[in-house]
Amino acid sequence: MKKTSILLLLFLTIFCTVFSAQKKYVFDDTQLTKDKFLLISKTDLNCSYEIKKRISKDIKIVKSVDMEERTVFGTNDLLIINRGESSGLKEGDMFSVVAQGGKVINPFSHRSLGTLFLKKGIVEIITLYERYSIIEIKDSCFHVYLNDYLIPYKSEEQVVRRSIDYKLSKLPESQLTGRVVFAGDDIDLERELSAAGNIVAVDLGKGEVSKGDFVLFYKIVKKRLPKIIIGSGIVIKPQNSNSTVKIIDSSFPIEIGSYLTVLPEVLMTDTDDNKLPLIKDSKNITEEITATEETFDFTTLFPLDEYKLKDKIEEKFLQMKEFIGSKKEFVIILRGYACSIGGVAYNLELSKKRVEEVKNYIVSKLDIAPDFIDVYYYGEKDTPFDNSTEINRRKNRRVDIQVIGR
């Protein structure tokens, strides 16, 4: 009887190992949202760029009150504008300061999206004359210059919602997909790579998206392999031909041409408790992608403050190579983490070193080309386990390895 029990236990162990190594690439339930955050702030609304056909140019800044030889102005400075009481203005009227940039062309359709306009801050009329007014800069986030324009200020509500946790999510089906078509920091300064907190323009406009809609940025590794989600964003301002989107989070740089999809509203249901809503896409997520597509997953742990791989790690990597050997197409996804001991910047760098160490091992020891490896690192952010206990902190000093193949 004892011998039979041992054989049964051995069989179950082998069966579970084989099953876990050959499991199907299926996402039945995927956590989508986290705690609520201020996702669109007053700064996002009042200090971002818009790409539109035109704005009213009737009102502009013409002089400084102090008459000094100044060309740059900021918060609390007093300026003179070229319109007054005869134009219907009143003391207390609020305006946005706007600067005009150049024409913006969609780099893929080669059609004009409009002209770039940068909102620099808020001003208020404090003294009124018949043909002129004195304004005070109440809040500025960019330098204000003479000849900048004023447009009526429209107060908008900030957006506080649950943010998106896209780690390991399968990209949900959506009819609304687009691409990033512009990114910039200032009126004359375009940006090649964007990350969390940056604003980009996408080729979806009014009628397609609304303020507060969530988008997921994704990367196409290979045509026949699943799309990898690399970030999330929220729509700030839709225009006729485009919309400005704030990047909430990204595990990979967002660049011109990055793909995105609009998250269907049916998947975004806020709850009052701490239970996280789940993505439920009845059309696709509960179905297998293909009969031959599979994943192989495992984790390698690291000691505190270390990133070098230790001995006795070969077995799992050799199993991974054997798994790859049976596939015609594959991609290796590495995700690095760190515990919360140390500074945020330090832990981000540490997780990067860990994931690069694993990548170098795969390239050098397993003879796999680096083109097949995607690397992501998060530091102490969005760790698989809570960092409140030492046991969990040990589990968070890790690199998760996932191979998708067919």
DRENDO-1510 file (C-alpha; in Angstrom, 1 decimal, always signed):
<recs>
REC; n; res; u; v; w
REC; 1; MET; +0.0; +0.0; +0.0 .
REC; 2; LYS; +2.8; +2.4; +0.9 .
REC; 3; LYS; +4.6; +1.6; -2.4 .
REC; 4; THR; +1.3; +2.3; -4.3 .
REC; 5; SER; +0.9; +5.7; -2.6 .
REC; 6; ILE; +4.5; +6.7; -3.5 .
REC; 7; LEU; +4.0; +5.7; -7.1 .
REC; 8; LEU; +0.7; +7.6; -7.2 .
REC; 9; LEU; +2.3; +10.7; -5.7 .
REC; 10; LEU; +5.2; +10.5; -8.2 .
REC; 11; PHE; +2.7; +10.2; -11.1 .
REC; 12; LEU; +0.7; +13.2; -9.9 .
REC; 13; THR; +3.9; +15.3; -9.6 .
REC; 14; ILE; +5.0; +14.4; -13.1 .
REC; 15; PHE; +1.5; +15.1; -14.5 .
REC; 16; CYS; +1.3; +18.5; -12.8 .
REC; 17; THR; +4.8; +19.5; -14.0 .
REC; 18; VAL; +4.0; +18.5; -17.6 .
REC; 19; PHE; +0.6; +20.2; -17.5 .
REC; 20; SER; +2.0; +23.4; -16.1 .
REC; 21; ALA; +4.7; +23.5; -18.8 .
REC; 22; GLN; +2.3; +22.9; -21.6 .
REC; 23; LYS; -0.8; +24.9; -20.6 .
REC; 24; LYS; -2.8; +26.7; -23.2 .
REC; 25; TYR; -2.5; +30.4; -23.7 .
REC; 26; VAL; -5.9; +31.2; -22.3 .
REC; 27; PHE; -7.1; +34.2; -20.2 .
REC; 28; ASP; -10.4; +33.4; -18.5 .
REC; 29; ASP; -10.4; +36.2; -15.9 .
REC; 30; THR; -8.0; +39.1; -16.0 .
REC; 31; GLN; -7.7; +41.8; -13.3 .
REC; 32; LEU; -8.3; +45.1; -14.9 .
REC; 33; THR; -8.4; +47.9; -12.4 .
REC; 34; LYS; -6.7; +49.0; -9.2 .
REC; 35; ASP; -7.4; +51.7; -6.6 .
REC; 36; LYS; -8.8; +55.1; -7.6 .
REC; 37; PHE; -6.4; +57.8; -8.6 .
REC; 38; LEU; -6.6; +61.4; -10.0 .
REC; 39; LEU; -6.1; +60.4; -13.6 .
REC; 40; ILE; -6.9; +63.8; -15.2 .
REC; 41; SER; -5.9; +66.8; -13.1 .
REC; 42; LYS; -6.4; +70.5; -13.5 .
REC; 43; THR; -2.8; +70.7; -14.9 .
REC; 44; ASP; -3.6; +68.1; -17.5 .
REC; 45; LEU; -6.7; +70.1; -18.6 .
REC; 46; ASN; -5.2; +73.6; -18.5 .
REC; 47; CYS; -1.6; +72.9; -19.5 .
REC; 48; SER; -1.6; +70.5; -22.5 .
REC; 49; TYR; -1.6; +70.8; -26.2 .
REC; 50; GLU; -4.5; +70.4; -28.7 .
REC; 51; ILE; -4.4; +69.9; -32.4 .
REC; 52; LYS; -7.3; +71.6; -34.1 .
REC; 53; LYS; -8.1; +73.6; -37.2 .
REC; 54; ARG; -8.1; +77.1; -35.6 .
REC; 55; ILE; -8.7; +79.2; -32.5 .
REC; 56; SER; -10.0; +82.8; -32.1 .
REC; 57; LYS; -7.1; +85.2; -32.3 .
REC; 58; ASP; -8.9; +88.4; -31.4 .
REC; 59; ILE; -7.4; +88.7; -28.0 .
REC; 60; LYS; -3.6; +88.7; -27.5 .
REC; 61; ILE; -1.0; +90.0; -25.0 .
REC; 62; VAL; +0.6; +93.2; -26.2 .
REC; 63; LYS; +2.6; +94.7; -23.3 .
REC; 64; SER; +3.9; +94.2; -19.8 .
REC; 65; VAL; +2.6; +96.6; -17.1 .
REC; 66; ASP; +6.0; +97.2; -15.6 .
REC; 67; MET; +7.3; +98.3; -19.1 .
REC; 68; GLU; +10.6; +96.6; -18.5 .
REC; 69; GLU; +12.6; +94.9; -21.3 .
REC; 70; ARG; +11.1; +91.5; -20.4 .
REC; 71; THR; +10.1; +88.9; -22.9 .
REC; 72; VAL; +9.2; +86.0; -20.5 .
REC; 73; PHE; +6.4; +86.0; -17.9 .
REC; 74; GLY; +5.0; +83.7; -15.3 .
REC; 75; THR; +2.6; +83.3; -12.4 .
REC; 76; ASN; +1.5; +86.7; -10.7 .
REC; 77; ASP; +2.9; +88.8; -13.6 .
REC; 78; LEU; +0.7; +91.6; -14.9 .
REC; 79; LEU; +0.2; +92.1; -18.6 .
REC; 80; ILE; -1.9; +94.2; -21.0 .
REC; 81; ILE; -4.2; +92.7; -23.7 .
REC; 82; ASN; -5.6; +94.5; -26.8 .
REC; 83; ARG; -9.3; +94.2; -25.8 .
REC; 84; GLY; -11.4; +96.0; -23.2 .
REC; 85; GLU; -14.9; +97.1; -22.1 .
REC; 86; SER; -15.9; +98.0; -25.7 .
REC; 87; SER; -15.4; +94.4; -26.7 .
REC; 88; GLY; -17.8; +93.2; -23.9 .
REC; 89; LEU; -15.1; +92.1; -21.5 .
REC; 90; LYS; -15.6; +92.3; -17.7 .
REC; 91; GLU; -13.4; +92.3; -14.6 .
REC; 92; GLY; -13.1; +88.8; -13.3 .
REC; 93; ASP; -13.3; +87.1; -16.8 .
REC; 94; MET; -10.9; +84.2; -17.0 .
REC; 95; PHE; -8.9; +83.1; -20.1 .
REC; 96; SER; -6.5; +80.4; -21.1 .
REC; 97; VAL; -3.2; +81.5; -22.6 .
REC; 98; VAL; -2.5; +79.8; -25.9 .
REC; 99; ALA; +0.5; +79.7; -28.2 .
REC; 100; GLN; +0.3; +78.5; -31.8 .
REC; 101; GLY; +2.7; +76.0; -33.3 .
REC; 102; GLY; +2.9; +74.5; -36.7 .
REC; 103; LYS; +0.8; +72.2; -38.8 .
REC; 104; VAL; +0.7; +68.5; -37.7 .
REC; 105; ILE; +0.5; +65.8; -40.4 .
REC; 106; ASN; -0.6; +62.3; -39.7 .
REC; 107; PRO; +2.6; +60.4; -40.5 .
REC; 108; PHE; +0.6; +57.3; -41.7 .
REC; 109; SER; -2.3; +58.8; -43.7 .
REC; 110; HIS; -0.3; +61.9; -44.6 .
REC; 111; ARG; -3.4; +64.0; -44.0 .
REC; 112; SER; -3.4; +67.2; -42.0 .
REC; 113; LEU; -4.6; +66.8; -38.4 .
REC; 114; GLY; -4.7; +70.6; -37.8 .
REC; 115; THR; -2.5; +73.2; -36.1 .
REC; 116; LEU; -0.7; +72.6; -32.8 .
REC; 117; PHE; -1.9; +74.9; -29.9 .
REC; 118; LEU; -0.3; +74.8; -26.5 .
REC; 119; LYS; -2.3; +75.9; -23.5 .
REC; 120; LYS; +0.1; +77.6; -21.1 .
REC; 121; GLY; -2.0; +78.6; -18.1 .
REC; 122; ILE; -4.9; +80.7; -16.7 .
REC; 123; VAL; -5.2; +84.5; -16.5 .
REC; 124; GLU; -7.9; +86.9; -15.0 .
REC; 125; ILE; -8.9; +90.4; -16.0 .
REC; 126; ILE; -8.2; +92.6; -12.9 .
REC; 127; THR; -8.6; +96.1; -14.5 .
REC; 128; LEU; -10.7; +97.2; -17.4 .
REC; 129; TYR; -10.4; +100.1; -19.8 .
REC; 130; GLU; -12.4; +100.9; -22.9 .
REC; 131; ARG; -9.9; +99.3; -25.4 .
REC; 132; TYR; -7.4; +97.6; -23.2 .
REC; 133; SER; -7.4; +95.4; -20.1 .
REC; 134; ILE; -4.8; +94.4; -17.5 .
REC; 135; ILE; -4.6; +90.7; -16.7 .
REC; 136; GLU; -2.9; +88.8; -14.0 .
REC; 137; ILE; -1.4; +85.3; -14.7 .
REC; 138; LYS; -3.0; +83.2; -12.0 .
REC; 139; ASP; -1.3; +80.0; -12.9 .
REC; 140; SER; +1.3; +79.1; -15.6 .
REC; 141; CYS; +3.0; +75.9; -16.5 .
REC; 142; PHE; +4.9; +77.2; -19.5 .
REC; 143; HIS; +6.6; +80.6; -20.2 .
REC; 144; VAL; +4.1; +83.2; -21.3 .
REC; 145; TYR; +5.3; +85.6; -24.1 .
REC; 146; LEU; +4.0; +88.8; -25.7 .
REC; 147; ASN; +1.7; +88.0; -28.7 .
REC; 148; ASP; +0.4; +84.8; -27.0 .
REC; 149; TYR; -3.4; +84.5; -27.5 .
REC; 150; LEU; -6.2; +84.3; -25.0 .
REC; 151; ILE; -9.3; +82.2; -25.4 .
REC; 152; PRO; -12.2; +82.0; -22.9 .
REC; 153; TYR; -11.4; +79.7; -20.0 .
REC; 154; LYS; -13.8; +76.7; -19.6 .
REC; 155; SER; -13.6; +75.0; -16.2 .
REC; 156; GLU; -13.7; +71.2; -16.6 .
REC; 157; GLU; -14.0; +68.5; -13.9 .
REC; 158; GLN; -11.0; +66.5; -13.0 .
REC; 159; VAL; -11.3; +62.7; -13.4 .
REC; 160; VAL; -10.8; +60.3; -10.5 .
REC; 161; ARG; -11.2; +56.7; -11.4 .
REC; 162; ARG; -9.7; +53.3; -10.9 .
REC; 163; SER; -6.6; +53.0; -13.0 .
REC; 164; ILE; -5.9; +50.0; -15.3 .
REC; 165; ASP; -3.7; +47.1; -14.3 .
REC; 166; TYR; -2.9; +45.6; -17.7 .
REC; 167; LYS; -0.1; +43.2; -16.5 .
REC; 168; LEU; -0.7; +39.8; -18.1 .
REC; 169; SER; -4.0; +41.0; -19.6 .
REC; 170; LYS; -5.1; +39.7; -23.0 .
REC; 171; LEU; -6.0; +42.6; -25.3 .
REC; 172; PRO; -9.8; +42.8; -25.4 .
REC; 173; GLU; -11.6; +43.0; -28.7 .
REC; 174; SER; -12.5; +46.5; -29.7 .
REC; 175; GLN; -13.8; +48.1; -32.9 .
REC; 176; LEU; -11.8; +51.3; -32.0 .
REC; 177; THR; -8.1; +51.0; -32.7 .
REC; 178; GLY; -5.6; +53.7; -33.7 .
REC; 179; ARG; -2.0; +54.8; -33.5 .
REC; 180; VAL; +0.0; +57.5; -31.8 .
REC; 181; VAL; +0.5; +60.3; -34.3 .
REC; 182; PHE; +2.2; +63.1; -32.3 .
REC; 183; ALA; +4.1; +63.6; -29.1 .
REC; 184; GLY; +5.7; +66.8; -27.7 .
REC; 185; ASP; +6.8; +68.7; -24.6 .
REC; 186; ASP; +6.5; +72.3; -25.8 .
REC; 187; ILE; +5.3; +74.2; -28.9 .
REC; 188; ASP; +8.6; +73.5; -30.8 .
REC; 189; LEU; +9.8; +70.4; -29.1 .
REC; 190; GLU; +8.6; +67.0; -30.3 .
REC; 191; ARG; +9.4; +63.9; -28.3 .
REC; 192; GLU; +10.5; +60.5; -29.8 .
REC; 193; LEU; +9.7; +58.3; -26.7 .
REC; 194; SER; +6.9; +58.9; -24.2 .
REC; 195; ALA; +6.3; +57.4; -20.8 .
REC; 196; ALA; +3.9; +57.7; -17.8 .
REC; 197; GLY; +2.7; +61.3; -17.3 .
REC; 198; ASN; +3.4; +62.4; -20.9 .
REC; 199; ILE; +0.7; +63.4; -23.3 .
REC; 200; VAL; +0.4; +62.1; -26.9 .
REC; 201; ALA; -2.0; +62.7; -29.8 .
REC; 202; VAL; -3.8; +59.7; -31.3 .
REC; 203; ASP; -5.7; +59.4; -34.6 .
REC; 204; LEU; -9.2; +58.9; -33.0 .
REC; 205; GLY; -11.4; +61.9; -32.6 .
REC; 206; LYS; -14.9; +63.1; -31.6 .
REC; 207; GLY; -17.6; +60.5; -32.1 .
REC; 208; GLU; -15.0; +57.8; -31.5 .
REC; 209; VAL; -13.8; +58.6; -28.0 .
REC; 210; SER; -14.8; +60.8; -25.2 .
REC; 211; LYS; -13.1; +62.5; -22.3 .
REC; 212; GLY; -12.2; +59.8; -19.7 .
REC; 213; ASP; -12.1; +56.9; -22.0 .
REC; 214; PHE; -9.3; +54.4; -21.3 .
REC; 215; VAL; -7.0; +53.1; -24.0 .
REC; 216; LEU; -4.4; +50.3; -24.0 .
REC; 217; PHE; -1.2; +50.7; -25.9 .
REC; 218; TYR; +0.1; +47.5; -27.4 .
REC; 219; LYS; +3.0; +46.1; -29.4 .
REC; 220; ILE; +2.9; +43.6; -32.2 .
REC; 221; VAL; +5.8; +41.2; -31.8 .
REC; 222; LYS; +4.9; +39.0; -34.7 .
REC; 223; LYS; +1.8; +38.9; -36.8 .
REC; 224; ARG; +0.7; +35.5; -35.7 .
REC; 225; LEU; +1.5; +35.9; -32.0 .
REC; 226; PRO; -0.7; +37.7; -29.4 .
REC; 227; LYS; -0.4; +41.4; -29.1 .
REC; 228; ILE; +1.5; +42.5; -26.0 .
REC; 229; ILE; +0.0; +45.3; -23.9 .
REC; 230; ILE; +2.7; +47.9; -23.0 .
REC; 231; GLY; +0.8; +50.7; -21.4 .
REC; 232; SER; -2.5; +52.4; -20.6 .
REC; 233; GLY; -3.8; +55.9; -21.1 .
REC; 234; ILE; -6.9; +58.1; -20.7 .
REC; 235; VAL; -8.4; +60.5; -23.2 .
REC; 236; ILE; -8.1; +64.2; -22.1 .
REC; 237; LYS; -9.6; +66.1; -25.0 .
REC; 238; PRO; -11.2; +64.8; -28.2 .
REC; 239; GLN; -10.9; +67.0; -31.4 .
REC; 240; ASN; -12.4; +66.4; -34.8 .
REC; 241; SER; -9.4; +64.5; -36.2 .
REC; 242; ASN; -7.5; +63.4; -33.1 .
REC; 243; SER; -7.5; +63.3; -29.4 .
REC; 244; THR; -4.9; +64.1; -26.7 .
REC; 245; VAL; -4.2; +61.1; -24.4 .
REC; 246; LYS; -2.4; +61.1; -21.1 .
REC; 247; ILE; -0.2; +58.0; -20.6 .
REC; 248; ILE; -1.1; +56.6; -17.2 .
REC; 249; ASP; +1.4; +53.8; -17.0 .
REC; 250; SER; +3.8; +52.1; -19.4 .
REC; 251; SER; +6.2; +49.1; -19.2 .
REC; 252; PHE; +7.8; +50.0; -22.5 .
REC; 253; PRO; +8.3; +53.4; -24.2 .
REC; 254; ILE; +5.3; +54.7; -26.2 .
REC; 255; GLU; +6.4; +56.2; -29.5 .
REC; 256; ILE; +5.0; +57.6; -32.8 .
REC; 257; GLY; +3.2; +54.7; -34.5 .
REC; 258; SER; +2.5; +52.7; -31.3 .
REC; 259; TYR; -0.8; +50.9; -31.6 .
REC; 260; LEU; -3.7; +51.4; -29.2 .
REC; 261; THR; -7.2; +50.2; -28.6 .
REC; 262; VAL; -10.1; +51.8; -26.8 .
REC; 263; LEU; -11.2; +49.8; -23.8 .
REC; 264; PRO; -14.9; +49.0; -24.2 .
REC; 265; GLU; -17.0; +50.7; -21.6 .
REC; 266; VAL; -18.8; +47.4; -20.7 .
REC; 267; LEU; -15.4; +46.2; -19.3 .
REC; 268; MET; -15.0; +49.3; -17.1 .
REC; 269; THR; -17.5; +49.1; -14.1 .
REC; 270; ASP; -16.4; +51.0; -11.0 .
REC; 271; THR; -17.2; +49.3; -7.7 .
REC; 272; ASP; -17.6; +50.8; -4.3 .
REC; 273; ASP; -15.7; +48.0; -2.5 .
REC; 274; ASN; -12.1; +46.9; -2.9 .
REC; 275; LYS; -12.9; +43.9; -5.2 .
REC; 276; LEU; -11.3; +44.4; -8.6 .
REC; 277; PRO; -13.5; +44.1; -11.6 .
REC; 278; LEU; -12.5; +41.5; -14.2 .
REC; 279; ILE; -12.3; +41.7; -17.9 .
REC; 280; LYS; -15.0; +39.4; -19.3 .
REC; 281; ASP; -15.2; +39.3; -23.1 .
REC; 282; SER; -17.7; +36.6; -23.9 .
REC; 283; LYS; -16.6; +36.6; -27.6 .
REC; 284; ASN; -12.9; +35.9; -27.1 .
REC; 285; ILE; -11.3; +35.8; -23.7 .
REC; 286; THR; -12.9; +32.6; -22.5 .
REC; 287; GLU; -12.0; +30.8; -25.7 .
REC; 288; GLU; -8.7; +29.2; -26.6 .
REC; 289; ILE; -6.7; +31.3; -29.2 .
REC; 290; THR; -5.6; +28.3; -31.1 .
REC; 291; ALA; -5.2; +24.6; -30.4 .
REC; 292; THR; -1.4; +24.8; -30.9 .
REC; 293; GLU; -0.5; +28.0; -29.0 .
REC; 294; GLU; +1.0; +27.4; -25.6 .
REC; 295; THR; +3.0; +29.1; -22.9 .
REC; 296; PHE; +5.8; +28.1; -20.6 .
REC; 297; ASP; +6.1; +30.1; -17.4 .
REC; 298; PHE; +8.5; +30.2; -14.4 .
REC; 299; THR; +10.1; +32.6; -12.0 .
REC; 300; THR; +13.7; +33.1; -10.8 .
REC; 301; LEU; +14.3; +34.7; -7.4 .
REC; 302; PHE; +17.1; +36.9; -6.3 .
REC; 303; PRO; +18.6; +37.7; -2.8 .
REC; 304; LEU; +18.2; +41.2; -1.4 .
REC; 305; ASP; +20.1; +43.9; -3.3 .
REC; 306; GLU; +21.5; +41.4; -5.9 .
REC; 307; TYR; +20.9; +40.8; -9.6 .
REC; 308; LYS; +23.4; +38.0; -10.5 .
REC; 309; LEU; +21.9; +34.6; -11.2 .
REC; 310; LYS; +22.8; +31.9; -8.8 .
REC; 311; ASP; +23.7; +28.3; -9.4 .
REC; 312; LYS; +21.1; +25.5; -9.8 .
REC; 313; ILE; +18.9; +27.5; -12.2 .
REC; 314; GLU; +19.7; +25.5; -15.3 .
REC; 315; GLU; +16.9; +23.0; -15.1 .
REC; 316; LYS; +14.0; +25.4; -15.8 .
REC; 317; PHE; +15.9; +27.2; -18.5 .
REC; 318; LEU; +16.7; +23.9; -20.2 .
REC; 319; GLN; +13.0; +22.9; -20.0 .
REC; 320; MET; +12.2; +26.3; -21.6 .
REC; 321; LYS; +14.7; +25.6; -24.4 .
REC; 322; GLU; +13.1; +22.2; -25.0 .
REC; 323; PHE; +9.7; +23.9; -25.1 .
REC; 324; ILE; +11.0; +26.4; -27.7 .
REC; 325; GLY; +12.5; +23.6; -29.7 .
REC; 326; SER; +9.1; +22.2; -30.5 .
REC; 327; LYS; +7.7; +25.6; -31.7 .
REC; 328; LYS; +7.9; +27.3; -35.1 .
REC; 329; GLU; +7.3; +30.7; -33.6 .
REC; 330; PHE; +7.9; +32.0; -30.1 .
REC; 331; VAL; +8.5; +35.1; -28.0 .
REC; 332; ILE; +10.1; +35.3; -24.6 .
REC; 333; ILE; +8.7; +38.0; -22.2 .
REC; 334; LEU; +10.8; +38.9; -19.1 .
REC; 335; ARG; +9.3; +41.0; -16.3 .
REC; 336; GLY; +11.6; +42.2; -13.6 .
REC; 337; TYR; +10.7; +43.4; -10.0 .
REC; 338; ALA; +12.2; +44.4; -6.7 .
REC; 339; CYS; +11.0; +44.7; -3.2 .
REC; 340; SER; +10.3; +48.0; -1.4 .
REC; 341; ILE; +13.6; +48.1; +0.5 .
REC; 342; GLY; +15.6; +51.1; -0.9 .
REC; 343; GLY; +14.5; +54.1; -3.0 .
REC; 344; VAL; +12.1; +53.9; -5.9 .
REC; 345; ALA; +14.7; +54.9; -8.5 .
REC; 346; TYR; +17.2; +52.4; -7.1 .
REC; 347; ASN; +14.7; +49.6; -7.2 .
REC; 348; LEU; +13.7; +50.4; -10.7 .
REC; 349; GLU; +17.3; +50.2; -11.8 .
REC; 350; LEU; +17.8; +47.0; -9.8 .
REC; 351; SER; +14.8; +45.3; -11.5 .
REC; 352; LYS; +16.3; +46.4; -14.8 .
REC; 353; LYS; +19.6; +44.7; -14.0 .
REC; 354; ARG; +17.9; +41.6; -12.9 .
REC; 355; VAL; +15.9; +41.3; -16.1 .
REC; 356; GLU; +19.0; +42.1; -18.3 .
REC; 357; GLU; +20.9; +39.4; -16.4 .
REC; 358; VAL; +18.3; +36.8; -17.3 .
REC; 359; LYS; +18.2; +38.0; -20.9 .
REC; 360; ASN; +22.0; +37.8; -21.2 .
REC; 361; TYR; +21.9; +34.3; -19.7 .
REC; 362; ILE; +19.3; +33.1; -22.3 .
REC; 363; VAL; +21.3; +34.6; -25.2 .
REC; 364; SER; +24.7; +33.3; -24.1 .
REC; 365; LYS; +23.8; +30.0; -22.5 .
REC; 366; LEU; +20.8; +28.9; -24.6 .
REC; 367; ASP; +21.9; +30.4; -27.9 .
REC; 368; ILE; +18.7; +32.3; -28.4 .
REC; 369; ALA; +18.8; +35.5; -30.4 .
REC; 370; PRO; +17.9; +38.7; -28.5 .
REC; 371; ASP; +15.3; +39.7; -31.1 .
REC; 372; PHE; +13.1; +37.0; -29.6 .
REC; 373; ILE; +13.2; +38.5; -26.1 .
REC; 374; ASP; +11.0; +41.4; -24.8 .
REC; 375; VAL; +12.2; +43.0; -21.6 .
REC; 376; TYR; +10.0; +44.9; -19.0 .
REC; 377; TYR; +10.9; +46.1; -15.5 .
REC; 378; TYR; +8.8; +47.7; -12.8 .
REC; 379; GLY; +11.0; +48.1; -9.7 .
REC; 380; GLU; +8.8; +48.0; -6.6 .
REC; 381; LYS; +5.7; +49.1; -8.6 .
REC; 382; ASP; +2.9; +46.6; -9.3 .
REC; 383; THR; +4.8; +43.7; -7.7 .
REC; 384; PRO; +3.1; +40.3; -7.7 .
REC; 385; PHE; +2.9; +40.3; -3.8 .
REC; 386; ASP; +2.3; +43.0; -1.2 .
REC; 387; ASN; +5.5; +44.4; +0.2 .
REC; 388; SER; +4.3; +44.6; +3.8 .
REC; 389; THR; +5.9; +41.4; +5.1 .
REC; 390; GLU; +9.4; +40.0; +4.6 .
REC; 391; ILE; +8.1; +36.8; +3.2 .
REC; 392; ASN; +6.4; +38.7; +0.4 .
REC; 393; ARG; +9.3; +41.0; -0.2 .
REC; 394; ARG; +11.5; +37.9; -0.8 .
REC; 395; LYS; +8.9; +36.7; -3.4 .
REC; 396; ASN; +9.1; +40.2; -5.1 .
REC; 397; ARG; +12.8; +40.0; -5.8 .
REC; 398; ARG; +12.2; +38.2; -9.0 .
REC; 399; VAL; +12.1; +38.0; -12.8 .
REC; 400; ASP; +9.0; +36.3; -14.3 .
REC; 401; ILE; +9.8; +34.4; -17.5 .
REC; 402; GLN; +7.0; +33.7; -20.0 .
REC; 403; VAL; +7.4; +32.0; -23.4 .
REC; 404; ILE; +4.6; +32.1; -25.9 .
REC; 405; GLY; +4.9; +29.7; -28.8 .
REC; 406; ARG; +3.1; +27.9; -31.5 .
</recs>
